[in-house]
Amino acid sequence: MSRAADALRRLIRHEGPVPVSRFMAEAMAHPEHGYYTSRTPIGSAGDFTTAPEISQMFGELIGLWMLDLWRRAGAPAPFCLVELGPGRGTLLSDALRAAGLDPAFAAAMDLHLVEINPGLRAAQGTALADYAPRWHDSLATVPPGPAIILANEFLDALPVRQFVRAATGWHERMVDVAGDDFTFRAAATPLPTGRDETTDGTCADGAIIELGPAREAIAAEIAHRIAEAGLAALVVDYGPANGMPGDSLRAVKAHREHSALADIGEADLSADVDFSALARAARAEGAAVRGPVGQGDWLRALGIEARAERLAAGAGGPAVAAAVHRLCDPGEMGTRFQVLALGAPGGPIPAGFGEPAT
């Protein structure tokens, strides 16, 4: 039994059942034995693989996206480049190599990484040593001013609250213990005031919905900064383009699906991102919202097929084609992942997006 599971079991026996959001927070971010604070989860030796690890093309196109946006925004100097949850530094390493087409970009950039995992901080320091990064536990301590903020597969790991439909209405889903095992049960906690758009009476008993207040708070924090100081944020994650997720809580261990209530602290937990909720939170702070658009369409608009042709001219043609398929195909990540941009009012429209959503 893992240390995280033992600690969570003691917590529940002392305080009673905990909401799914508390369960996720304890399992993922406990300072001593949480999943993200105690291991290196990314890559073939870890539990999952992200888009930057699939192909250098993903990071390169984001680098060119940043450079184009920075130039059209007037090339502010200095500006902060911030990544939330930078993994092993792969995305930024590829992105900054591509953005290096204009040395003025790197000269104006002040690099900040929001990361709580000590092992990943060390890997990022090695990968990005040439750019003198500084680390933060949260966005709140990043210096003020114009910023480009990247969040690739960051929000999906933040806690969600789940609510179960019953004859008496919506009730919060809790995690309890039964012997040595963990189990779900419903509490008396009702759906928060103001979320009545989900309760139109069409959901059957037993239906589950998810709310992500922690995610919406970060979207609002990012949007407030961008609306006031300029440039943009880019959010890439999985979830529906429209509508609230249902029961999407999942676990992955060794690249395989796993029970969310097993091996606490030793498996990755995540849930779909509600892009509609992120957009509402960002607009409320005055940001211009563009998207979401499917990752495949966005990467094609940025030129991934042309980049793939150049890379495939070497010996790695089949691997390049496989990477494009995985990143862009609707049956893979192409429509499962969405891309959302938050910009300053009146600022340039970021590449890959149309006019602001209404």
C-alpha positions in Angstrom: 0.0 0.0 0.0 1.4 3.4 -1.0 2.2 6.1 1.5 -0.3 8.4 -0.2 -3.0 5.8 0.2 -2.2 5.3 3.9 -2.3 9.1 4.5 -5.6 9.5 2.6 -7.1 6.6 4.5 -6.1 8.2 7.8 -7.5 11.5 6.7 -10.9 10.0 5.8 -11.1 8.0 9.0 -10.4 11.2 11.0 -12.4 13.8 9.0 -14.9 11.7 7.1 -15.4 11.2 3.3 -13.7 13.8 1.2 -14.9 15.4 -2.1 -13.3 14.1 -5.3 -11.5 17.4 -5.6 -9.8 16.9 -2.2 -9.0 13.3 -3.1 -7.3 14.5 -6.4 -5.3 17.2 -4.6 -4.0 14.8 -1.9 -3.2 12.1 -4.4 -1.5 14.4 -6.9 0.1 17.3 -5.1 0.7 16.2 -1.5 4.1 17.9 -0.7 5.7 14.6 0.5 4.1 11.7 -1.4 1.8 13.1 -4.0 2.1 11.7 -7.5 3.5 14.9 -9.1 5.9 15.7 -6.2 7.5 12.3 -5.8 8.2 10.9 -9.2 9.1 11.7 -12.9 5.9 10.7 -14.7 6.5 11.7 -18.3 8.1 9.6 -21.1 8.5 5.9 -22.0 9.8 5.1 -18.5 6.9 7.0 -16.8 3.2 6.7 -17.0 2.2 8.9 -20.0 3.5 10.8 -23.0 2.6 14.4 -24.0 2.6 16.0 -27.4 6.1 17.6 -27.1 7.5 14.1 -26.4 5.9 12.7 -29.5 7.6 15.0 -31.9 9.8 18.1 -32.0 7.3 19.6 -34.5 4.8 20.4 -31.8 7.2 22.6 -29.8 8.7 24.1 -33.0 5.4 25.3 -34.2 4.5 26.8 -30.9 7.9 28.6 -31.0 7.0 30.1 -34.4 3.5 30.9 -33.1 5.1 32.8 -30.1 7.6 34.7 -32.3 4.8 35.7 -34.8 2.6 36.9 -32.0 5.4 38.8 -30.3 6.4 40.6 -33.4 2.8 41.6 -34.3 2.2 42.8 -30.7 5.0 45.3 -31.1 7.9 43.2 -29.9 7.7 44.3 -26.2 10.9 44.1 -24.3 11.2 42.7 -21.7 8.4 40.2 -21.6 7.8 37.1 -19.5 7.6 33.7 -21.2 5.8 31.4 -18.7 5.1 27.7 -18.9 2.8 26.0 -16.4 3.9 22.4 -15.8 6.8 22.3 -18.3 7.4 18.6 -18.0 11.0 17.8 -18.9 11.4 21.1 -20.7 11.0 19.5 -24.1 8.3 21.8 -25.4 10.2 25.0 -24.6 13.5 23.6 -25.8 12.0 22.9 -29.2 10.0 26.1 -29.2 13.0 28.4 -28.3 15.2 26.7 -30.9 12.5 27.7 -33.5 12.0 31.1 -32.1 15.7 31.6 -32.3 15.2 32.7 -35.9 15.0 36.1 -34.4 17.7 36.6 -31.7 15.8 39.7 -30.4 13.0 37.4 -29.1 15.4 35.6 -26.8 17.1 38.8 -25.8 13.7 40.3 -24.7 12.5 37.1 -23.0 12.5 36.5 -19.2 11.8 32.7 -18.7 9.7 31.5 -15.8 8.6 28.0 -15.1 5.7 27.0 -12.7 6.7 23.6 -11.4 6.3 21.7 -8.1 8.2 18.5 -8.9 11.9 18.7 -7.8 13.0 16.0 -10.3 11.3 17.8 -13.2 12.8 21.1 -12.1 16.2 19.5 -12.5 15.4 18.2 -15.9 14.1 21.5 -17.0 17.2 23.2 -15.7 19.4 21.0 -17.9 17.2 21.3 -21.0 16.8 25.1 -20.7 20.1 26.1 -19.1 20.9 28.6 -21.9 17.9 30.6 -21.0 18.4 31.1 -17.3 14.9 30.0 -16.2 13.5 30.9 -12.8 11.0 28.6 -11.0 7.8 29.2 -9.1 5.3 27.1 -7.2 2.4 29.2 -8.7 1.7 31.9 -11.3 1.2 34.4 -8.5 4.9 35.0 -8.0 5.8 35.5 -11.7 6.8 39.2 -12.1 4.2 41.5 -13.6 4.2 42.8 -17.2 3.5 41.5 -20.7 3.6 37.8 -21.0 3.2 34.7 -23.2 1.8 31.9 -21.0 1.8 28.3 -22.1 -0.3 25.6 -20.5 0.0 22.2 -22.3 -1.7 19.4 -20.5 -1.6 21.3 -17.2 -5.2 22.0 -16.3 -6.4 18.4 -16.8 -4.5 17.3 -13.6 -6.1 20.0 -11.4 -8.9 18.9 -9.1 -12.5 18.7 -10.2 -15.7 18.4 -8.2 -18.2 15.8 -9.2 -21.9 15.8 -8.6 -24.3 12.9 -8.9 -27.9 13.3 -9.9 -30.6 11.8 -7.6 -34.3 12.1 -7.1 -33.6 14.9 -4.6 -31.3 16.8 -7.0 -27.5 17.0 -7.5 -25.2 15.8 -4.6 -21.5 16.0 -4.4 -19.6 12.8 -5.0 -17.2 11.9 -2.2 -14.4 9.3 -1.7 -14.8 7.1 1.4 -13.1 4.0 2.8 -14.6 0.6 3.0 -12.2 -1.6 4.9 -8.9 -1.0 3.2 -10.4 0.0 -0.1 -11.6 3.3 -1.4 -15.1 3.8 -2.7 -17.4 6.6 -4.1 -20.6 7.7 -2.4 -22.9 10.8 -2.6 -23.1 13.4 0.1 -25.8 15.9 1.0 -23.7 18.8 -0.5 -25.9 20.4 -3.3 -24.8 21.8 -6.6 -23.2 25.3 -6.0 -25.5 28.3 -6.5 -25.2 29.7 -10.0 -24.6 26.4 -11.8 -28.3 25.8 -12.5 -27.6 25.6 -16.3 -26.7 22.0 -15.6 -29.9 21.1 -13.9 -32.5 21.2 -16.7 -34.2 18.0 -15.5 -33.1 16.0 -18.5 -30.4 14.0 -16.7 -31.3 10.6 -15.4 -30.6 9.5 -11.8 -27.0 8.5 -11.4 -25.7 10.9 -14.0 -22.5 12.7 -13.1 -21.2 16.2 -14.0 -17.9 17.8 -13.2 -17.0 21.4 -12.2 -13.5 22.7 -12.2 -13.3 25.8 -9.9 -9.5 25.5 -9.5 -9.1 25.5 -13.3 -11.5 28.4 -13.8 -9.6 30.4 -11.1 -6.3 29.9 -13.0 -7.9 30.9 -16.3 -9.2 34.0 -14.6 -5.8 34.8 -13.2 -4.1 34.4 -16.6 -6.8 36.4 -18.4 -6.6 39.3 -15.9 -2.9 39.5 -16.4 -3.1 39.3 -20.2 -6.0 41.8 -20.4 -4.0 44.3 -18.3 -0.4 43.8 -19.5 -0.7 42.3 -23.0 0.4 39.4 -25.2 -1.4 36.1 -24.9 -1.9 32.7 -23.3 -2.2 29.3 -25.0 -4.0 26.4 -23.4 -3.8 22.9 -25.0 -5.6 20.1 -23.3 -8.2 17.4 -23.7 -11.9 17.8 -23.2 -15.0 18.7 -25.2 -15.0 21.9 -27.2 -18.5 22.7 -25.9 -20.4 21.5 -23.0 -19.7 20.3 -19.5 -17.8 17.0 -19.0 -19.6 14.1 -17.4 -17.7 11.4 -15.4 -14.3 11.8 -17.0 -12.0 11.1 -13.9 -9.4 8.6 -15.0 -6.1 7.2 -14.0 -3.1 6.0 -16.1 -0.2 3.9 -14.9 2.6 2.6 -17.1 0.8 4.0 -20.2 -2.3 1.9 -19.4 -5.8 2.8 -18.1 -6.0 2.2 -14.4 -8.6 2.4 -11.6 -8.8 5.9 -10.2 -9.2 4.5 -6.7 -6.2 2.1 -6.8 -2.5 2.8 -6.3 -3.1 6.3 -4.9 -0.1 8.5 -5.5 1.4 6.0 -7.9 -0.9 6.6 -10.9 -1.7 9.8 -12.9 -5.1 11.2 -12.2 -6.8 13.6 -14.6 -10.2 14.7 -15.9 -11.5 16.4 -19.1 -11.1 20.2 -19.3 -14.3 22.3 -19.6 -13.3 24.8 -22.3 -16.6 26.6 -22.2 -16.1 27.3 -18.5 -12.5 28.5 -19.1 -13.8 30.8 -21.8 -16.4 32.3 -19.5 -13.9 32.9 -16.7 -11.5 34.6 -19.1 -14.1 36.9 -20.7 -15.2 38.0 -17.2 -11.7 39.3 -16.7 -11.7 41.2 -20.0 -9.6 38.9 -22.2 -10.3 38.2 -25.8 -11.0 34.5 -26.2 -10.2 32.6 -29.4 -11.1 29.0 -30.0 -11.2 26.4 -28.9 -10.2 24.6 -32.1 -9.2 21.0 -32.5 -5.4 20.4 -32.1 -5.2 18.8 -35.5 -6.8 21.7 -37.3 -4.6 24.2 -35.3 -1.4 22.4 -36.1 -2.2 22.1 -39.8 -3.0 25.8 -39.9 0.5 26.5 -38.4 2.1 24.3 -41.1 2.8 21.0 -39.5 2.5 19.2 -42.9 5.1 21.3 -44.6 7.4 20.9 -41.6 6.9 17.1 -41.7 7.8 17.0 -45.4 11.2 18.7 -44.6 11.9 16.3 -41.7 10.8 13.3 -43.6 13.4 14.0 -46.3 15.9 12.3 -44.0 15.9 8.7 -42.7 13.1 9.2 -40.3 10.2 9.5 -42.7 7.9 6.8 -41.3 8.4 8.1 -37.7 7.5 11.7 -38.8 4.4 10.5 -40.6 3.4 8.5 -37.5 3.9 11.6 -35.3 1.7 13.7 -37.5 -1.0 11.0 -37.5 -0.9 10.8 -33.7 -1.0 14.6 -33.2 -3.5 15.5 -35.8 -5.8 12.5 -36.7 -9.4 12.8 -35.4 -9.0 9.2 -34.1 -5.9 10.1 -32.1 -5.2 13.6 -30.5 -6.6 15.7 -33.4 -10.1 16.4 -32.0 -9.7 14.9 -28.5 -7.4 17.8 -27.7 -8.5 21.4 -28.0 -6.5 24.7 -28.3 -7.7 27.9 -26.6 -6.0 31.3 -26.8 -6.5 34.2 -24.4 -5.4 37.6 -25.7 -5.4 41.3 -24.8 -8.4 43.3 -26.1 -7.5 44.8 -29.4 -4.3 42.7 -29.7 -3.3 40.6 -32.7 -5.2 37.5 -33.5 -2.9 34.6 -32.8 -2.0 32.4 -35.7 -4.3 29.4 -36.1 -7.4 31.2 -34.9 -10.2 33.3 -36.5 -12.1 36.2 -35.1 -12.8 36.3 -31.3 -15.6 34.0 -30.2 -18.9 35.6 -29.2 
